[in-house]
């Protein structure tokens, strides 16, 4: 395996430049469109829930929105798959906050992300023997670096490459190479794929191509999984960098357009919900309360207390009024009273 940068490659072939133009245009449109949404947290929370589900599904960790909110709201609720998805979303937020504060992506950041995703298998590999094997045939597909020092040397090289901004290579092309290199280093016992997919979006934010972590390739990779693994192997074995880069750029283009459509649907849902809310409950309505019931796919009395600055009794009255008006659904989860935004849950589950 080689160290970055891969200077022998021509990153300006006609095919790459065509794909780069399409991806750059779609991503810029997504950035501009997302910035028009008044409450960014609503947008980020909704999209990161879907990303956490999609990214985990690549690793055969399957759960539902319903199970996720139960894990988030009831301390005693146990479903391992849902907890892993919730941990993944927490890792996205942690990474986003760190790079906003520090302005760079370090090896330690990646280690922190992986430890949040895989708390039982944290840290860089320390013993040899890791191989990537075809689950169907048992054939060894790839043997990553084995010794801890070698792994750390490759990660330091990757860290330097990530944080170098004056090398003349478009950041979207660099993202494709960074993803390839990280997955090839395969630094952890588990959680490499999910950590690598978070690294993608953090890199876009680091380079100001996005203001918030709202573009994820997991759905695209799920839909093209065979192609994804084939092209990774083709680059490792045959130096086919062009098809790999174009594959990632195509993913950015498709996913940007998909995310724009999701944002439009979320905004349309908020607008229609607001109109119904104001019509049915004009004395209860406030912008703060509307934002609060879209902040997550669920809410609780104490959340409304904090976000709207009201007493517990008033918060309970608000939420029960929304249930009676058909705008929320009440459910008892353990000892917790949960109020679900079923319209938002249904929208997200279709994407």
N, C-alpha and C positions, 0 to 999 in steps of 0.2 A: 504494500500500500504506500502511496506517495504523500508527501507533505504538500500543503497549499502554499502558494498559488500554483495552479496548473497552467503555467505560461505557454505551454506548447499548443494549447487549444486556440482555435480561431472562434471568438465569440461574436463575430459580425458576419456570419454566413447569411445569405439571403433568407433562408428558412428561419433562422433564429431571429433575425431582425424583424421579419414579418410577425412572428409570434410575439416578440417583445412589444411591438407597437400596439397590438391588440390588447395584450395584458395590461400594459401601462395605461392605456386609455380607459379600460374598464375599471381598473383600480382607482384611478383619479376620480372617475365618476362616483364610485362608491364612497370615497373619502368626502367628496363635496356633498353628496346626498345625506350621508350620516350626520354631518355637522349641522344640518338643518333641523334635526330632531331636538326638541327643547330639553328633554331629560335623557342624557346619555346613559345614565345608569340603567334605565328601563331597557334600552337597546342592548347594552353590553350583557346584562343579566340574561335576557332572553336568548341571545345568540350563543353565549357561553354554555348555557344548559344544553342546547342542541349539539354544540361541538363536543362537550364532554361525553354525551351519549354516543355520537358517531365515532369519535376517536377510540373510545373504549370498545365499541363493537368490532373494530378492526382486530382487536386482541381477543375476540370472542367473549367479551364482558358485556352481557346484554341486560338491560333494565328498562324501566318506564319512567315517564315524568311523575306518575303517581307515587312510585316507590321513592323517587328522589326527594319529593317534598316531605314524605314521611320521615326519611332519614334526617332531613334538615330541621324538622320540628319536634320530633319525639326522641329523647335520649335513649330510650329503651328499645326502639325499633331496630331490628337487625335484618339486613339483607346485604350480603357482602358485595354483590355487584353494584348495587345502588350507592353504597358507601364509597367504593372505588371511584365511581363517577363523580360523586360530590367532592372527593379529595382532589380529583383532576381539575375540577372547576376552581377549587381553592388555589391550586398551583398556578393556574392561569392568572388569577388576580394578584397573587404574590409576585410573580414575574413581572407583571405590568407595573406594579407599584415600585419595584426595585429599580427597573430601568428608567422610570420617570424620575426617580430620586438621584440615581447615580450616573445615568447617561452612558452606560456600557453594559455588555453582557460578558460575564466572567465564567470560568469553570466552576467556581463556587456557587454561582447562581444556578447553573445546570444541576449541580449536585443537590442543592436545596430543593429544586423542583422535583427531581427524581425521588428524594426522600419523602416528599409529601404524597407522591403518587404511589410509591411502594414502601410504606413505613416499616414493613417486615423484612425488606431486602434492600436497605439503603446503602448508598456509597459506591465508589468505583471498585471494579473487580480487583481482587487481590490474589486470586489463585487461577492457575492456567486450567484449560480444559473446555472453555466455552466454544461451541461450534453452532452454526445455523444449519438446521437439518430440515429436509423436506418431510413434512409430517405424514405424507402418503407413502413415500418410497423408502424413507430412512436414509436417503443419500445426503452426504455432507455438501451443502451448497456453498458455504463460505466459512473460513476460519479468520476471525478478527484478531487484532493484536492481543497477545496473551499476558505479558508481564505488566504489573502495575506501573512501573516506571515508563515503559513504552507507551502505555495508554495515556499517562499524564503528559508525556512529551507531545503526543498527537493532539491532545486537548489544548495544550498551551499554544501550539501552532494554530489550531482552529480559533481559539480566543483572539489571537493577534489578527487573524484574517477577518473575523467578524467585525472587529472594532477599527479596522483601517478603512478610511473613507476617501482616500485620494489616489486609488489605484487605477482609475479609469474604466472600471467594469461596472456595468449597470447593476444596482442593488438587487433587482429581480433575478438576474443571472447568477449573482453571488448567492442568493438565497437557495437556488437549485443546487449549487455546488456545496454550500454549507450543509444542506440537508443530506446530500449524498455522503459527505465526509463524516458527519456525526453518526449516521447509521452504520457506516463502515467501521468506525472506531468501536462502536457498540460497547460503550464504556461501563455499562451497568449489567448486573445479573438479570434484571427485569426492568421494564418501564422505558426502554430505549425508544420505541416507536412513539409513545405518547409524549415523552420529553422532547423528542425531535420535532414533533408537530407543534408543540408550544413554542419551541425555538423559532419556527417559521414566522409566526405572527409577531413575536417580540422583535424579531429582526426588522420587520416592516415598520413597526412603531419606532424603533431606534433610528431608522432612516427617514422618518417623517413621511412615509408613504401612506400611513394611516395615523389617525389621532388616538385611536382606541383599538383594543384587540377584538376585531369583529370579522376578520377573514380567516377561514380555516379550510384546509384542503381535505379534511377527513372524509367528508361525504363523497367528494370526487375520487379519492383513493379507494374508498369502499366500492364504488361503482366500477372501478378499473383496476382492481387489486392484482389480477394476473399480469396486466401490463406494467404496473408499478414495480413488481418484483422482477419481472423479466428485464426491464430497462435498467434497474439497479445492477443486476448481474451482467448485463451487456456492457455497461460502463466499466465495471470492475475487470471484466475478462477481455474486452475487445476495444476499450477506449472509445466507445460510442457515446461521446459527450453530447453530440448534437441532438439526438433523439430524446435523451434524458432531459436536457434543458427545455426543449420544446414541450415535452410532456408536462413539466412543472408550470411553464408559462401558460399553457392551455388551461391547466387547472386554476391558475390565478384568474384568467379571463372568465371561465365558466362560473367559478365560485363567486367572483365579484358580482356578476349579473344575477346569480341566484340570491345573493345576500341583499342586493338592492330590492329585489321583488319581496323578500321577507320583510325588509324594513317598511316598504310601502304598505304591506298587509298589516303589520303591527300598528303603523300610524293610522291606517283606515279603521282598524278595530278600536283604537283609542278614541278616535273622533266619533264613531257611531255610539260607543259606550257612553261618552261624555254627553251626547245629545239625549240619550235615553235617561241617563242619570239626572240631568237637569230638568227633564220633563216630569219624571216620576217623583223625584225627591229634591225639589228646588231649595228647600230649607236646610237640607243636609249637605248639598253639594259644596265642594271647595276644590280648587286646583290641587291642593296638598293631599286631600283624600283620594282624588282620582289617581294622582301619581303613586300614592301608597299601595293601591290595589293592583297596580301594574308593575310595581317595583320587583316583585317576584311572582311566581305562578300561584302563590298562596300568601296569606297574611294572618296575623294573630292580633289579639287585642293590644298587647304591649307594644307591638310595632306601630299601631295607629297612635297610641299614646305618645310615643317618642317622635314620630314623624310629623304629627299634626299638633303637638303641644296641647293635648286635651287630657281630661281625667280618664281613669279607667272606665268609669260608668258611661261617660260620653262616648268613648271609643267603642264600647260594647253596643251602645244604642245605634251608632252609625253602622256598624257591621251587620247587626240584626236587621236594620232597615234595608240594607242592600240585599240581604238574603230574601227578605219578604218581597222585594221588588224584582227578584229573579236575576239580579246582577252578580251575585256571588252564590256559592254553594257551601253550606255548613257541613262539617264532618268532625266527629270526635275521634281523635287519634291518641290512644292511651288516655292520659289525663289532660291532654291539650285540646283546646277548641280551635279548629283550623277553618279558615274561610278561603275557599278556592276560587280562583278566577278561571272557571272552566272554559270560557271562550278563548282565553290566551293559551291554556293547555292544549285545547283542540287545534288551534292554529299552529303551534309549535310542533305538535306531533305529526302534522302533515308535511313538514319540511325536514 
